[in-house]
Amino acid sequence: MSDSRIAAASSLGVLATLRRGVQISPQIADGLWLTLALAVLAAAGRVVVPVAVQRTIDDGILAAGGPDAGRVALMTALAGGAVVLAGLCSAMVNVRLFRSAEAGLAALRVRAFRHVHDLSTLSQGTERRGALVSRVTSDVDTVSLFVQWGGIMLLVSSLQVLVATALMIVYSWQLTVVVWLCFVPLFLVLRRAQRHVNAAYTAVRAKIGALLGAISEAVVGAETVRAYGVARRTGRRIDAAIEDTRASQARAQVLVSSVFSGGVLVANLVLAVVVVVGTLLGVGGGLSAGQVVAFLFLVQLFTGPVQMATEILNELQNAVAGWRRVLAVVETPLDVVDPPHGVTSPRGPAAVSLRGLRYAYPDGPEVLHGVDLDLPPRTKVAVVGRTGSGKTTIAKLVARLMDPTSGQVLLDGVDLRDVRVGSLRERVVLVPQEGFLFDGTVADNVAYGLRDERDERDERCDAVGAEAGREQARARVAAAVDALGLTDWVADLPAGLDTPVGQRGEALSAGERQLVAIARAYLAAPDLLVLDEATSAVDPATEVRIARALDSLTSGRSTLTIAHRLSTAEASDLVVVVDDGRVVEVGPHAELAAAGGVYAGMHASWVAQTR
Ligand SMILES: Nc1ncnc2c1ncn2[C@@H]1O[C@H](COP(=O)(O)OP(=O)(O)OP(=O)(O)O)[C@@H](O)[C@H]1O
């Protein structure tokens, strides 16, 4: 079995991560060469201005034969043209980058989301679900920031610094050395400072996280807070969290403004140094007036990139970290793979056989130690056993939510791993103890039992067709409710089938949620139903409704029920007793109850307790 746990981050190096990232979202590199060419033009355009200024002064204003107005006009026009060209190129670079980055990252989001969805519930269980969601959303956002802006800015800025340096060397290598001697330490200091800024912002994010946690706990747990009269204590906790957040925000802001102002100050001081050293060199005859002024312009071309470079390198680090985390998700092998040439399992009464079934959860001990079992078609089978004996694990393997470590689950003689997943889901449906309800109406939630192919067909249809599809779906929901004997229950709901169930079905009682789950399974109409019997206590009227609905749901179907109540076992055709990962007894209830084995013991103590 593949390791189904999701790594915290991929272990690729920086360049390998970038390469893999672009491989997964090739749209990022679409038209990159043209974008690069435009970026080079933009950088070159900016460097034209200092040259034009130098020529204007030296060959125009200070021309040997007096000011040359024509030359000044020509150079001014040239500088103007270069600025416009550089501006246009920059704008085009931005638009192009934005487009390709968004297309690439949208593809990455889709891929990451699909993958998270396809990962077994098992893999998702090992990672906090919120953290997984963040990988598909905010981690992709950090990548997006860099791809849209950072990467190309880093390139353009480096180009700008290189071209400016080359030009400066042509004018005066001494002054160039002075400029570099000033800027290299500035860069190093800024880089260090940026680390402190990052640490400060990490602290801010942590404080905000704690604040949100405290507030949401107070909101979600409002009833408990009121019931225990601990509103003051909760309030104090929130106040403290707010104060913590304010203090850390203030610290971060002070740090940012000091770093920024410091950078600007040093950059301006460098200008002053250039003026002084340049003038001294000029007096010595090494530099013309135009060249000193051009130098001042060239130094300006350094300031932006050096200040930005620290930020961009930071962005690069974040992006690589984000990319690594997203890649780790995308590259986690699926543990339930849809076979490439899977067979379509024909509909009809379903027979299931388990052959030498063994299973161990990731990093855990083996919990099933070779289970052999034959479940004939159209039989109601109850699986009973102590808590932790492996009943749910068997159910999940039969529904192929995961694959066995060894052994086979056969559906009508075919290994589940050879059956198309779509076909399998049509034939086998697992109804968990607490079926998830989506925020919508009762009808919407029941309609989740209709297979995806219907939705796809609806999507392809025009609006009228889709409307007809919706009406048809609703009619089927109503028919299901009717067939399960739930019409009176629906009629009692505030808005009938259109009653909103709230988030996770909070607006319904536990029993009502079960009814919705049963109706949903009925609509799915599987050949084999795997039921994890709900354990939550419900009122007697709902209990009767649930029992009646379950009867209609299971009628004529093969059913494998994880029975938590022995009354369910009594009512089934076959009882399977699981103990410590092994099937220890199989047979009809009456036979086992009389046999004096494990089941007889369980049954006797249950009878003693309940009757
Ligand atoms: N996701 C999981 N990761 C690791 N171990 C698990 C996981 N789920 C179950 N187990 C372990 O596997 C064993 C069998 O669990 P299983 O849920 O199949 O038992 P069960 O008979 O259904 O119990 P219950 O009646 O309490 O639901 C237990 O020891 C349990 O701790």
The ligand as an ORCA input file, in Angstrom:
! r2SCAN-3c Opt
* xyz 0 1
  N      -7.924      6.328     10.877
  C      -7.316      5.471     11.710
  N      -5.987      5.570     11.912
  C      -5.347      4.689     12.733
  N      -5.952      3.696     13.378
  C      -7.277      3.549     13.227
  C      -8.021      4.437     12.379
  N      -9.314      4.041     12.428
  C      -9.367      2.963     13.259
  N      -8.152      2.677     13.730
  C      -7.820      1.540     14.644
  O      -8.194      0.331     14.017
  C      -8.781     -0.558     14.931
  C     -10.142     -1.006     14.415
  O     -10.990      0.148     14.346
  P     -12.460      0.112     13.765
  O     -12.936      1.503     13.690
  O     -12.495     -0.703     12.541
  O     -13.219     -0.642     14.945
  P     -14.777     -0.808     15.179
  O     -14.972     -2.239     15.506
  O     -15.538     -0.261     14.041
  O     -14.988      0.077     16.460
  P     -16.313      0.938     16.872
  O     -17.376     -0.043     17.149
  O     -15.859      1.654     18.101
  O     -16.605      1.847     15.728
  C      -8.847      0.160     16.251
  O      -7.793     -0.320     17.055
  C      -8.630      1.614     15.914
  O      -7.895      2.234     16.925
*
